[in-house]
């Protein structure tokens, strides 16, 4: 499995946009790829360690624990990263 972690906080407009991009990209991926992606959501409001690391960069997207994007999430770049990540694990 590939883990996509979306870090944000409640009432964050950019976080809502990033969530929409993630949902859109996953919906467009072939089922065999999308089924290999686990989405984990985390909030800096609930975790002091996440707050310390990411408070000024949310939303943050990590793929398998590695920074993929912050502030703005591009659909094309995310799609390519997920295709690459899942291809390596097949």
SENU-29562 format. One record per residue: z, y, x of N, C-alpha, C in turn; residue number from 1. Coordinates in steps of 0.05 Angstrom, whole numbers, padded with zeros to 5 digits. Layout:
<atoms>
ATOM n_Z n_Y n_X ca_Z ca_Y ca_X c_Z c_Y c_X num
ATOM Z Y X Z Y X Z Y X NUM
...
</atoms>
This chain:
<atoms>
ATOM n_Z n_Y n_X ca_Z ca_Y ca_X c_Z c_Y c_X num
ATOM 00000 -00024 00017 00000 00000 00000 00000 00025 00017 1
ATOM -00014 00045 00008 -00013 00071 00020 00005 00089 00003 2
ATOM 00023 00103 00015 00042 00120 00000 00034 00149 00003 3
ATOM 00029 00162 -00020 00025 00190 -00021 00050 00203 -00032 4
ATOM 00062 00220 -00016 00086 00234 -00024 00080 00263 -00030 5
ATOM 00087 00271 -00054 00083 00299 -00063 00110 00312 -00064 6
ATOM 00114 00332 -00047 00140 00346 -00045 00136 00373 -00058 7
ATOM 00154 00380 -00077 00152 00406 -00090 00179 00413 -00101 8
ATOM 00179 00429 -00122 00203 00436 -00136 00196 00444 -00165 9
ATOM 00215 00444 -00183 00209 00452 -00210 00200 00481 -00212 10
ATOM 00184 00487 -00231 00174 00514 -00237 00160 00526 -00213 11
ATOM 00143 00510 -00200 00127 00519 -00177 00098 00516 -00185 12
ATOM 00084 00539 -00188 00057 00538 -00197 00039 00523 -00178 13
ATOM 00041 00527 -00152 00024 00513 -00133 00030 00483 -00133 14
ATOM 00055 00476 -00139 00062 00447 -00140 00048 00435 -00164 15
ATOM 00047 00449 -00187 00033 00439 -00210 00004 00435 -00204 16
ATOM -00008 00454 -00190 -00036 00452 -00183 -00041 00428 -00165 17
ATOM -00023 00425 -00145 -00026 00402 -00126 -00024 00376 -00141 18
ATOM -00005 00374 -00160 -00002 00350 -00176 -00028 00344 -00191 19
ATOM -00040 00365 -00202 -00065 00361 -00217 -00087 00351 -00199 20
ATOM -00089 00361 -00174 -00109 00352 -00155 -00104 00323 -00148 21
ATOM -00080 00316 -00143 -00073 00288 -00137 -00081 00270 -00160 22
ATOM -00074 00277 -00184 -00081 00261 -00208 -00112 00259 -00211 23
ATOM -00126 00281 -00207 -00155 00281 -00210 -00168 00263 -00189 24
ATOM -00159 00265 -00164 -00170 00249 -00142 -00165 00219 -00148 25
ATOM -00141 00212 -00155 -00134 00184 -00161 -00151 00173 -00184 26
ATOM -00155 00190 -00204 -00171 00181 -00227 -00200 00176 -00220 27
ATOM -00210 00190 -00200 -00238 00187 -00192 -00243 00164 -00171 28
ATOM -00221 00156 -00158 -00224 00134 -00138 -00231 00108 -00152 29
ATOM -00246 00091 -00138 -00251 00064 -00149 -00223 00050 -00153 30
ATOM -00222 00034 -00174 -00197 00021 -00181 -00185 00005 -00158 31
ATOM -00202 -00008 -00142 -00192 -00024 -00119 -00178 -00007 -00099 32
ATOM -00186 00019 -00097 -00173 00038 -00078 -00148 00050 -00091 33
ATOM -00152 00060 -00116 -00130 00074 -00130 -00106 00055 -00133 34
ATOM -00111 00029 -00137 -00089 00010 -00141 -00073 00006 -00116 35
ATOM -00084 00015 -00093 -00070 00012 -00068 -00054 00037 -00060 36
ATOM -00054 00057 -00077 -00040 00082 -00072 -00015 00084 -00089 37
ATOM 00008 00087 -00077 00033 00091 -00091 00039 00121 -00088 38
ATOM 00044 00134 -00111 00051 00163 -00110 00081 00165 -00114 39
ATOM 00093 00180 -00095 00122 00185 -00096 00125 00215 -00098 40
ATOM 00141 00224 -00117 00147 00253 -00120 00175 00258 -00111 41
ATOM 00178 00280 -00096 00205 00288 -00087 00207 00318 -00090 42
ATOM 00232 00327 -00095 00237 00355 -00099 00256 00366 -00078 43
ATOM 00249 00389 -00067 00267 00402 -00048 00292 00411 -00061 44
ATOM 00292 00414 -00088 00316 00422 -00103 00336 00400 -00103 45
ATOM 00328 00375 -00099 00346 00352 -00101 00354 00341 -00074 46
ATOM 00342 00350 -00053 00346 00338 -00026 00349 00359 -00005 47
ATOM 00373 00364 00005 00377 00385 00025 00360 00381 00050 48
ATOM 00356 00356 00058 00339 00351 00082 00310 00359 00078 49
ATOM 00300 00352 00054 00272 00360 00047 00270 00390 00046 50
ATOM 00291 00403 00034 00291 00432 00033 00289 00444 00060 51
ATOM 00306 00434 00078 00306 00445 00106 00279 00442 00119 52
ATOM 00266 00420 00115 00240 00415 00128 00216 00430 00115 53
ATOM 00216 00432 00089 00192 00440 00075 00194 00464 00057 54
ATOM 00217 00477 00055 00221 00498 00034 00199 00519 00034 55
ATOM 00189 00527 00057 00170 00549 00058 00141 00539 00057 56
ATOM 00137 00513 00054 00110 00502 00055 00102 00487 00030 57
ATOM 00119 00485 00010 00112 00470 -00014 00089 00482 -00029 58
ATOM 00073 00466 -00042 00075 00437 -00043 00065 00424 -00017 59
ATOM 00076 00401 -00011 00070 00386 00013 00060 00359 00004 60
ATOM 00039 00349 00017 00029 00322 00012 00030 00307 00038 61
ATOM 00044 00285 00037 00045 00266 00060 00030 00241 00053 62
ATOM 00016 00230 00072 00003 00204 00068 00015 00186 00089 63
ATOM 00029 00165 00079 00043 00146 00096 00062 00161 00115 64
ATOM 00075 00181 00104 00095 00196 00120 00084 00217 00138 65
ATOM 00058 00220 00140 00045 00240 00157 00036 00264 00141 66
ATOM 00040 00288 00151 00031 00312 00137 00001 00311 00132 67
ATOM -00007 00314 00108 -00035 00316 00101 -00042 00345 00094 68
ATOM -00025 00358 00078 -00031 00386 00069 -00005 00399 00060 69
ATOM -00006 00426 00061 00015 00441 00049 00003 00466 00037 70
ATOM 00016 00479 00019 00008 00502 00003 -00016 00496 -00016 71
ATOM -00038 00488 -00005 -00062 00482 -00021 -00072 00454 -00014 72
ATOM -00079 00439 -00035 -00089 00411 -00032 -00118 00411 -00040 73
ATOM -00135 00404 -00022 -00164 00402 -00028 -00171 00374 -00037 74
ATOM -00186 00373 -00060 -00193 00347 -00071 -00211 00331 -00052 75
ATOM -00231 00343 -00040 -00249 00328 -00023 -00234 00317 00002 76
ATOM -00218 00333 00014 -00203 00325 00038 -00183 00302 00031 77
ATOM -00170 00305 00008 -00151 00285 -00001 -00165 00259 -00007 78
ATOM -00187 00260 -00020 -00203 00236 -00027 -00210 00221 -00001 79
ATOM -00221 00236 00019 -00229 00223 00044 -00205 00211 00058 80
ATOM -00182 00225 00058 -00158 00214 00072 -00148 00189 00058 81
ATOM -00149 00188 00032 -00140 00164 00018 -00160 00141 00022 82
ATOM -00185 00146 00022 -00205 00125 00027 -00201 00114 00055 83
ATOM -00197 00132 00074 -00192 00123 00102 -00166 00107 00104 84
ATOM -00145 00117 00092 -00119 00103 00094 -00120 00075 00081 85
ATOM -00133 00073 00058 -00134 00047 00045 -00153 00028 00059 86
ATOM -00174 00039 00072 -00194 00022 00086 -00180 00008 00110 87
ATOM -00163 00023 00123 -00149 00012 00147 -00131 -00011 00139 88
ATOM -00120 -00011 00115 -00100 -00031 00107 -00113 -00055 00093 89
ATOM -00139 -00054 00089 -00151 -00077 00075 -00155 -00100 00094 90
</atoms>
